[in-house]
Amino acid sequence: MLARVRSGALLGIDAVVVECEVDMALGLPYFNVVGQAEGAVRESKVRVISALKNTGFELPQKRITVNLAPADLKKEGAAFELPIALGVLVAAKQLEEASVARLLFGGELSLDGSLRPIKGALPLAVAARNHGFEGVMLPAANAPEAALVEGLRVLPVTHLREAVDHLTGVRPVAPYVREEDADVPGRDGTGPDMADVRGQPELKLALEMAAAGGHNLLLSGPPGSGKTMLARRLPGILPEMTFPEALEVTKVYSVLGLLAEGHALMRERPFRAPHHTLSDAGLVGGGAAARPGELSLAHNGVLFLDELPEFRKNVLEVLRQPLEEGVIHLARANQHITYPCRVMLVAAMNPCPCGYYGVAGRVCTCADYRRFEYNTRVSGPLLDRIDMTLQTRPVEYQHLARADSREPTSHYYRERVQAARERQRARYRDEPGVHCNAQLPPHLLRRHCVMSSRAETMLERAVRKYGLSARAHDRILKVALTRTDLEGHARIEEVDIQLAIDFRMLDRVNHPHASTQGPRASQAEPSLWPPKSSGPASPRE
């Protein structure tokens, strides 16, 4: 007899419905699994037979063939063991096929018949809803994750016998009921706080603007000037994720099995800080199974690359296309996979290998050629995709010696960032795929960036003086627009353009008409910060 039970195979962060066809025929006892089944799937036949016997089911001595269709799709993981076991029971006429027709199944079997959790339960539940199934039957540990999908009945089971009893009507399983309060994204207030950062108001303003507009940021300065400290506090001032955003992030972590126990939904924006020995496949994804990389794990959050020039050049260069498009396309011989990677890139680097070039009171020990080689490890096209480049300086002693901290907290910055993001959502409500200023495409830039005549003149002078590219021009406009959202301006004013240009430090330093003294050139050049015509952007002492 031929039986069919439906399951799902992961393809990227989505699942494809797979039919587990089980044929039981006369012949020598044999169990075979076909249909591009990988090692763990082929091994499932041993666990399935042991689980069925130890659960009390007697199988006829026949030839059993399992086909996982479609056959051109690679099948991985242990999620097919529960549907294969149920298909064997249907083929042996110990279970009615009608009882499994409206459900999607997934679960790993132990030898005693108990069920272990699987990876990708959320994509499996989404596929079940999209293909019109009434519900899914999964291990109880995966039920909270699958229940995030609305309009789907989730049946949590802990043992093969429990699944069979439900399908035969002996002991029905109660559907899992989602706790609504647990689905609301939120913060627990235990993360690093901006109040810990002493002084450096210009860097805090830059961090606030980056968070408000979703802009990429590069911090360059000597060791101990607060680059890493500031970067690790960025997630705490970002706006809370909406439920669709949290669901997207949860799917990525579900595929890799990285969801923490008891936390079905990713509520905090991800913060990923990979080591500089990372490979290109580890960054953008890939490998034999084409799994998501660090870029996708930081989706809707922050990717922090400390010691940027120490990363291998080929690793840094693969960032260029994903930063522009917000997605990663992985092409393999038999499949094409797309992963989301809409991230804020925050990078940190020293001015030279020893770290003290251009720092007052310190002597740089690096030769000129070493400084040149160090800085050219980061290519111009990659720097062009970074919206804001800043120079950090050592914290002044009076800030370090102060006993009481009167610095603004992360809560203060988060409220301002949230208000700016609300203005952007209202502005782009009719623009699909645009949620913040950093995602604004070039053809919509001038429509939404309304400038005063003085701001227009200042931008034109900056483009001509520093030889800025079209991409740098667009990014200056986006940063200036974010400044208007933070301060509530009706249009981009001169002070907004001033700040946006001042936050392109490396464009000014590397311009051929500027001084060739590297970081010292930016110190010698009259800075546009702070603007004389505007008040402080944050509480000062």
C-alpha positions as CSV (number, residue, x, y, z in Angstrom):
1,M,0.0,0.0,0.0
2,L,1.2,3.5,-0.8
3,A,0.8,6.2,1.9
4,R,1.5,10.0,1.8
5,V,2.3,12.2,4.8
6,R,3.4,15.8,4.4
7,S,6.4,17.5,6.0
8,G,8.7,20.4,5.0
9,A,12.3,21.0,3.9
10,L,14.2,24.2,4.6
11,L,15.2,26.3,1.6
12,G,16.9,29.4,3.0
13,I,14.7,30.8,5.8
14,D,11.6,29.4,4.1
15,A,10.2,25.8,4.0
16,V,9.0,23.8,1.0
17,V,6.3,21.2,1.5
18,V,7.6,17.7,1.1
19,E,5.6,14.6,0.5
20,C,6.8,11.5,2.4
21,E,5.6,8.7,0.2
22,V,5.8,5.3,1.8
23,D,5.4,2.1,-0.1
24,M,5.2,-1.3,1.6
25,A,5.5,-4.3,-0.8
26,L,6.3,-8.0,-0.7
27,G,9.9,-8.9,-0.7
28,L,12.9,-9.3,1.6
29,P,12.7,-7.0,4.7
30,Y,14.4,-3.8,3.7
31,F,14.0,-0.1,4.5
32,N,15.2,2.4,1.9
33,V,15.0,6.3,1.8
34,V,15.3,8.1,-1.6
35,G,14.8,11.6,-2.8
36,Q,18.1,13.5,-2.3
37,A,18.2,12.5,1.4
38,E,21.4,13.6,3.2
39,G,23.2,11.6,5.9
40,A,20.9,12.4,8.8
41,V,17.8,11.7,6.8
42,R,19.2,8.3,5.5
43,E,20.0,7.4,9.1
44,S,16.4,8.1,10.1
45,K,15.3,4.6,9.0
46,V,17.1,3.1,11.9
47,R,15.6,5.4,14.5
48,V,12.1,5.1,12.9
49,I,12.1,1.2,13.1
50,S,13.5,1.3,16.7
51,A,11.0,3.9,17.8
52,L,8.0,2.0,16.3
53,K,9.1,-1.3,17.9
54,N,9.7,0.3,21.3
55,T,6.4,2.1,21.2
56,G,4.6,-1.3,20.7
57,F,3.9,-1.4,17.0
58,E,4.5,-4.6,15.1
59,L,5.6,-4.1,11.5
60,P,5.1,-6.7,8.8
61,Q,8.3,-8.2,7.3
62,K,8.1,-6.4,4.0
63,R,10.1,-4.2,1.7
64,I,9.6,-0.5,2.7
65,T,10.6,2.3,0.3
66,V,10.3,6.0,1.4
67,N,10.5,8.7,-1.3
68,L,10.8,12.4,-0.3
69,A,9.3,14.4,-3.1
70,P,10.2,16.7,-4.9
71,A,13.3,14.6,-5.6
72,D,15.4,17.5,-6.9
73,L,15.3,19.3,-3.5
74,K,18.0,18.4,-1.0
75,K,16.6,17.1,2.3
76,E,18.6,17.6,5.5
77,G,18.0,17.2,9.2
78,A,16.0,14.9,11.4
79,A,12.6,16.6,11.0
80,F,11.3,13.9,8.6
81,E,11.4,11.1,11.2
82,L,7.9,11.7,12.6
83,P,6.2,11.9,9.2
84,I,8.1,8.8,8.0
85,A,7.0,6.8,11.0
86,L,3.4,7.8,10.6
87,G,3.6,7.0,6.9
88,V,4.9,3.5,7.7
89,L,1.9,3.0,10.0
90,V,-0.5,4.2,7.3
91,A,1.1,1.9,4.8
92,A,0.8,-1.0,7.3
93,K,-2.9,-0.1,7.7
94,Q,-2.5,0.6,11.4
95,L,-3.5,4.3,10.8
96,E,-6.0,5.9,8.4
97,E,-4.6,8.1,5.7
98,A,-7.4,10.6,6.1
99,S,-6.3,11.4,9.6
100,V,-2.9,12.8,8.4
101,A,-4.1,14.5,5.2
102,R,-4.8,18.0,6.7
103,L,-1.7,18.3,8.9
104,L,2.0,19.0,8.3
105,F,4.3,17.0,10.5
106,G,7.9,17.4,11.8
107,G,9.9,15.9,14.6
108,E,13.0,14.0,15.5
109,L,12.5,10.5,17.1
110,S,14.5,9.0,19.9
111,L,14.8,5.2,20.0
112,D,12.2,5.0,22.7
113,G,9.7,7.0,20.6
114,S,10.0,10.3,22.4
115,L,10.2,13.5,20.3
116,R,13.1,15.9,20.2
117,P,12.9,19.6,19.0
118,I,13.8,20.4,15.4
119,K,15.3,23.4,13.6
120,G,13.1,25.6,11.4
121,A,9.7,25.0,13.1
122,L,8.6,28.6,12.4
123,P,9.2,28.4,8.6
124,L,7.5,25.0,8.6
125,A,4.4,26.5,10.3
126,V,4.4,29.4,7.8
127,A,4.5,26.9,4.9
128,A,1.6,25.0,6.4
129,R,-0.5,28.1,6.6
130,N,0.4,29.3,3.1
131,H,-0.5,25.8,1.6
132,G,-3.9,25.6,3.3
133,F,-3.2,23.0,6.0
134,E,-5.3,23.0,9.1
135,G,-2.4,22.7,11.4
136,V,1.0,21.3,12.2
137,M,2.1,18.5,14.6
138,L,5.4,19.2,16.2
139,P,7.5,18.4,19.3
140,A,6.1,20.2,22.3
141,A,9.4,22.3,22.6
142,N,8.7,23.8,19.2
143,A,5.0,24.7,19.8
144,P,5.6,28.3,21.1
145,E,7.6,29.1,18.0
146,A,5.1,27.6,15.6
147,A,2.2,29.3,17.4
148,L,3.5,32.7,16.3
149,V,1.8,32.0,12.9
150,E,-1.8,33.2,13.2
151,G,-4.7,31.1,11.9
152,L,-2.9,27.8,12.3
153,R,-3.6,25.0,14.8
154,V,-0.4,23.8,16.5
155,L,-0.5,20.3,18.1
156,P,2.3,19.7,20.6
157,V,3.3,16.1,21.2
158,T,6.1,14.6,23.3
159,H,5.9,10.9,22.1
160,L,5.1,8.9,19.0
161,R,2.4,7.1,20.9
162,E,0.8,10.5,21.8
163,A,0.7,11.5,18.1
164,V,-0.9,8.2,17.1
165,D,-3.5,8.4,19.8
166,H,-4.5,11.8,18.6
167,L,-4.8,10.7,15.0
168,T,-6.8,7.7,15.9
169,G,-9.1,9.7,18.2
170,V,-8.1,7.7,21.3
171,R,-6.7,10.7,23.2
172,P,-6.9,14.0,21.3
173,V,-4.1,16.6,21.9
174,A,-5.2,20.1,22.9
175,P,-3.9,22.7,20.5
176,Y,-1.2,25.0,21.9
177,V,-2.6,28.4,23.0
178,R,-0.2,31.3,22.5
179,E,0.4,33.8,25.4
180,E,-0.4,37.1,23.8
181,D,1.8,39.1,26.2
182,A,4.8,37.1,25.3
183,D,4.5,38.2,21.7
184,V,5.1,41.9,22.3
185,P,8.7,42.9,21.6
186,G,10.3,44.7,24.5
187,R,13.4,45.4,26.4
188,D,14.4,44.1,29.8
189,G,16.5,47.1,30.6
190,T,19.6,45.1,31.5
191,G,21.8,46.0,28.5
192,P,24.7,48.6,28.4
193,D,23.5,52.2,29.0
194,M,24.6,55.3,27.3
195,A,25.0,57.0,30.7
196,D,28.2,55.0,31.2
197,V,29.9,56.9,28.4
198,R,31.6,60.0,29.8
199,G,31.8,63.2,27.7
200,Q,32.2,62.9,23.9
201,P,28.8,64.6,23.0
202,E,29.6,64.8,19.3
203,L,30.0,61.0,19.2
204,K,26.8,60.5,21.0
205,L,25.0,62.8,18.6
206,A,26.5,60.7,15.7
207,L,25.3,57.5,17.3
208,E,21.8,59.0,17.8
209,M,21.6,60.1,14.2
210,A,22.8,56.7,13.0
211,A,20.1,55.0,15.1
212,A,17.4,57.4,13.9
213,G,18.1,56.9,10.2
214,G,19.5,53.4,10.2
215,H,22.8,54.7,8.8
216,N,26.1,52.8,8.6
217,L,28.9,54.2,10.8
218,L,32.7,54.0,11.0
219,L,34.6,55.1,14.1
220,S,38.3,55.7,13.7
221,G,40.5,56.6,16.6
222,P,43.2,55.5,19.1
223,P,42.7,52.5,21.5
224,G,40.6,53.3,24.5
225,S,38.7,56.2,23.0
226,G,35.3,54.5,23.4
227,K,34.7,53.0,19.9
228,T,33.7,49.5,21.1
229,M,31.9,51.0,24.2
230,L,29.7,53.2,22.0
231,A,29.0,50.5,19.4
232,R,27.7,48.0,22.1
233,R,25.3,50.6,23.4
234,L,23.7,51.3,19.9
235,P,21.1,48.5,20.1
236,G,19.8,50.0,23.4
237,I,18.8,53.2,21.6
238,L,17.3,51.7,18.5
239,P,13.5,51.6,18.2
240,E,11.7,48.5,19.2
241,M,11.1,45.9,16.5
242,T,7.7,45.7,15.1
243,F,6.1,42.2,15.2
244,P,6.8,41.6,11.4
245,E,10.4,42.6,11.9
246,A,10.7,40.3,15.0
247,L,9.2,37.4,13.0
248,E,11.7,37.9,10.2
249,V,14.6,37.7,12.7
250,T,13.1,34.7,14.5
251,K,12.9,32.8,11.2
252,V,16.7,33.2,10.7
253,Y,17.5,32.0,14.2
254,S,15.0,29.2,14.0
255,V,16.7,27.8,10.8
256,L,20.0,27.6,12.7
257,G,18.4,26.4,16.0
258,L,19.7,29.4,17.9
259,L,16.5,30.4,19.7
260,A,16.9,30.4,23.4
261,E,14.8,28.0,25.4
262,G,11.6,29.6,26.5
263,H,11.9,32.5,24.0
264,A,9.9,31.8,20.9
265,L,10.1,35.3,19.6
266,M,13.3,37.4,19.1
267,R,12.4,40.6,20.9
268,E,15.7,42.4,21.1
269,R,17.4,43.7,18.0
270,P,20.4,41.4,17.2
271,F,23.9,42.6,17.9
272,R,26.6,40.5,16.2
273,A,30.3,41.2,16.6
274,P,32.3,38.5,14.7
275,H,36.0,38.1,15.1
276,H,38.3,39.4,12.4
277,T,39.3,35.8,11.5
278,L,35.8,35.3,10.0
279,S,35.6,33.8,6.5
280,D,33.5,35.2,3.7
281,A,31.1,32.3,4.0
282,G,30.8,32.9,7.7
283,L,29.9,36.5,7.0
284,V,27.4,36.3,4.2
285,G,26.4,32.7,4.5
286,G,27.2,29.6,2.5
287,G,29.0,26.4,2.9
288,A,27.7,23.0,1.9
289,A,24.3,23.6,3.4
290,A,24.2,27.3,2.4
291,R,23.3,28.4,5.9
292,P,22.8,32.1,7.0
293,G,25.9,34.0,8.0
294,E,26.6,36.8,10.4
295,L,25.0,39.4,8.1
296,S,21.7,37.6,8.2
297,L,22.0,36.9,12.0
298,A,22.2,40.7,12.4
299,H,19.1,41.3,10.3
300,N,17.1,44.3,11.6
301,G,19.9,44.9,14.1
302,V,23.6,45.8,14.3
303,L,26.7,44.2,12.7
304,F,29.8,45.4,14.5
305,L,33.2,44.8,12.8
306,D,35.9,45.8,15.3
307,E,39.4,46.2,14.0
308,L,38.1,46.6,10.5
309,P,41.4,46.6,8.5
310,E,42.3,43.2,10.2
311,F,39.5,41.4,8.3
312,R,40.6,39.8,5.1
313,K,40.1,41.9,2.0
314,N,37.9,39.3,0.3
315,V,35.7,39.2,3.4
316,L,35.2,43.0,3.4
317,E,34.5,43.2,-0.3
318,V,31.6,40.8,-0.2
319,L,29.8,43.3,2.0
320,R,29.3,45.8,-0.8
321,Q,26.3,44.3,-2.6
322,P,24.4,43.2,0.6
323,L,24.8,46.6,2.2
324,E,23.1,48.2,-0.9
325,E,20.3,45.7,-1.5
326,G,19.6,44.4,2.0
327,V,19.5,40.8,0.8
328,I,22.1,38.1,0.0
329,H,21.8,35.8,-3.0
330,L,23.6,32.5,-2.7
331,A,23.8,30.5,-6.0
332,R,24.5,26.8,-5.8
333,A,24.5,24.1,-8.5
334,N,21.0,23.0,-7.8
335,Q,19.4,25.9,-5.9
336,H,19.3,29.6,-5.4
337,I,18.8,30.9,-1.9
338,T,18.1,34.4,-0.7
339,Y,18.7,35.6,2.9
340,P,17.6,38.9,4.4
341,C,20.4,41.2,5.7
342,R,19.0,44.6,6.4
343,V,21.6,45.7,8.9
344,M,23.3,48.7,10.4
345,L,27.0,48.3,9.9
346,V,29.1,49.8,12.6
347,A,32.9,49.4,12.1
348,A,35.8,50.5,14.2
349,M,39.5,51.0,13.3
350,N,42.7,52.6,14.5
351,P,44.4,55.4,12.6
352,C,47.5,53.2,12.1
353,P,48.8,49.7,13.2
354,C,50.2,51.1,16.6
355,G,47.0,53.2,17.0
356,Y,48.5,56.5,18.0
357,Y,49.1,58.4,14.7
358,G,48.0,62.0,15.2
359,V,47.2,61.6,18.9
360,A,48.4,64.4,21.1
361,G,51.0,63.3,23.7
362,R,51.7,60.0,22.0
363,V,54.3,59.0,19.4
364,C,53.4,56.9,16.4
365,T,56.0,54.2,15.8
366,C,54.7,53.2,12.3
367,A,56.6,53.8,9.1
368,D,54.7,55.8,6.4
369,Y,54.4,52.7,4.2
370,R,52.8,50.7,7.1
371,R,50.2,53.4,7.7
372,F,49.4,53.5,4.0
373,E,49.1,49.8,3.7
374,Y,47.0,49.6,6.9
375,N,44.5,52.2,5.7
376,T,44.2,50.8,2.1
377,R,43.0,47.4,3.4
378,V,39.6,49.1,3.5
379,S,38.7,49.9,-0.1
380,G,37.2,53.1,-1.3
381,P,34.0,51.4,-2.7
382,L,33.3,50.0,0.8
383,L,33.9,53.3,2.5
384,D,31.6,54.9,0.0
385,R,28.8,52.7,1.4
386,I,29.3,54.0,4.9
387,D,27.1,57.0,5.7
388,M,29.0,58.5,8.6
389,T,32.8,58.3,9.3
390,L,34.0,59.8,12.6
391,Q,37.2,60.4,14.5
392,T,37.3,59.5,18.2
393,R,39.7,61.1,20.6
394,P,40.8,60.1,24.2
395,V,38.3,61.1,26.9
396,E,39.3,64.2,28.8
397,Y,40.4,63.7,32.4
398,Q,37.7,65.9,34.0
399,H,35.0,63.5,32.6
400,L,36.8,60.5,33.9
401,A,37.4,62.0,37.4
402,R,33.8,63.1,37.9
403,A,32.2,61.1,40.7
404,D,28.5,61.6,39.6
405,S,27.3,60.7,36.1
406,R,25.0,63.3,34.6
407,E,25.1,61.8,31.2
408,P,21.8,61.2,29.2
409,T,20.6,57.6,29.5
410,S,19.8,55.2,26.7
411,H,16.1,55.8,27.4
412,Y,16.5,59.5,26.6
413,Y,18.1,58.8,23.2
414,R,15.7,56.0,22.4
415,E,12.7,58.3,22.8
416,R,14.2,60.8,20.4
417,V,15.1,58.0,18.0
418,Q,11.6,56.5,18.2
419,A,10.0,59.9,17.4
420,A,12.3,60.4,14.4
421,R,11.4,56.9,13.1
422,E,7.7,57.6,13.5
423,R,8.2,60.6,11.2
424,Q,9.9,58.5,8.7
425,R,7.2,55.8,8.7
426,A,4.6,58.4,8.1
427,R,6.7,59.9,5.3
428,Y,7.3,56.5,3.5
429,R,3.9,54.9,4.2
430,D,3.3,54.8,0.4
431,E,6.8,53.7,-0.5
432,P,7.1,49.8,-0.3
433,G,10.3,48.5,1.2
434,V,11.4,51.9,2.7
435,H,11.2,52.1,6.5
436,C,13.9,54.6,7.3
437,N,16.1,57.2,5.6
438,A,19.0,54.9,5.0
439,Q,16.8,52.7,2.8
440,L,15.6,55.6,0.6
441,P,16.4,54.8,-3.1
442,P,18.1,57.5,-5.3
443,H,15.0,58.1,-7.5
444,L,13.0,59.1,-4.4
445,L,15.7,61.2,-2.8
446,R,14.9,64.6,-4.1
447,R,11.2,64.1,-3.7
448,H,11.6,63.8,0.1
449,C,14.8,65.8,0.7
450,V,13.5,69.4,0.5
451,M,16.4,71.8,1.1
452,S,16.7,75.5,1.8
453,S,18.8,77.6,-0.7
454,R,21.7,78.0,1.7
455,A,21.7,74.2,2.4
456,E,21.7,73.5,-1.4
457,T,24.7,75.9,-1.9
458,M,26.7,74.3,1.0
459,L,26.1,70.8,-0.4
460,E,27.2,71.9,-3.9
461,R,30.4,73.4,-2.5
462,A,31.2,70.3,-0.6
463,V,30.7,68.0,-3.6
464,R,33.0,70.2,-5.7
465,K,35.7,70.8,-3.0
466,Y,36.0,67.2,-1.9
467,G,35.2,65.4,-5.2
468,L,32.4,63.4,-3.6
469,S,30.9,60.6,-5.6
470,A,27.2,60.4,-6.4
471,R,26.7,57.8,-3.7
472,A,28.4,60.1,-1.1
473,H,26.2,62.9,-2.2
474,D,23.1,60.8,-1.7
475,R,24.3,59.6,1.7
476,I,24.9,63.2,2.9
477,L,21.4,64.1,2.0
478,K,20.0,61.1,3.9
479,V,22.0,61.9,7.0
480,A,20.9,65.5,6.8
481,L,17.3,64.4,6.4
482,T,17.7,62.3,9.6
483,R,18.9,65.4,11.4
484,T,15.7,67.2,10.4
485,D,13.6,64.3,11.7
486,L,15.4,64.4,15.1
487,E,15.0,68.2,15.4
488,G,11.6,68.5,13.8
489,H,12.7,70.8,11.0
490,A,10.2,71.3,8.1
491,R,13.1,71.1,5.5
492,I,16.8,70.5,5.4
493,E,18.6,73.5,6.8
494,E,22.2,74.7,6.5
495,V,23.0,73.2,10.0
496,D,21.7,69.8,8.9
497,I,24.0,69.8,5.8
498,Q,26.9,71.0,8.0
499,L,26.6,68.1,10.3
500,A,26.1,65.5,7.5
501,I,29.3,66.8,5.7
502,D,31.3,66.9,9.0
503,F,30.3,63.2,9.5
504,R,32.1,62.3,6.2
505,M,35.5,62.6,7.8
506,L,37.4,60.2,5.6
507,D,36.1,61.9,2.4
508,R,37.8,65.1,3.5
509,V,41.0,63.4,4.7
510,N,41.5,61.3,1.6
511,H,40.8,64.0,-0.9
512,P,43.9,64.8,-3.0
513,H,43.5,68.6,-2.4
514,A,43.6,68.1,1.3
515,S,46.8,67.7,3.4
516,T,48.5,64.4,3.1
517,Q,49.0,64.1,6.8
518,G,46.2,61.6,7.3
519,P,44.2,62.1,10.5
520,R,46.1,65.3,11.2
521,A,44.6,66.9,8.1
522,S,41.1,66.6,9.6
523,Q,42.3,68.2,12.8
524,A,44.0,71.0,11.0
525,E,41.0,71.7,8.8
526,P,38.4,74.0,10.3
527,S,35.7,71.6,11.6
528,L,32.0,72.3,10.9
529,W,31.3,70.8,14.3
530,P,29.6,72.1,16.5
531,P,27.2,74.2,14.4
532,K,27.1,77.8,15.8
533,S,23.4,78.4,14.8
534,S,21.8,75.5,16.7
535,G,21.5,74.6,20.3
536,P,22.9,71.4,21.9
537,A,21.4,68.2,20.6
538,S,21.5,66.5,24.0
539,P,21.7,67.6,27.6
540,R,25.1,69.1,28.4
541,E,26.8,69.7,31.7
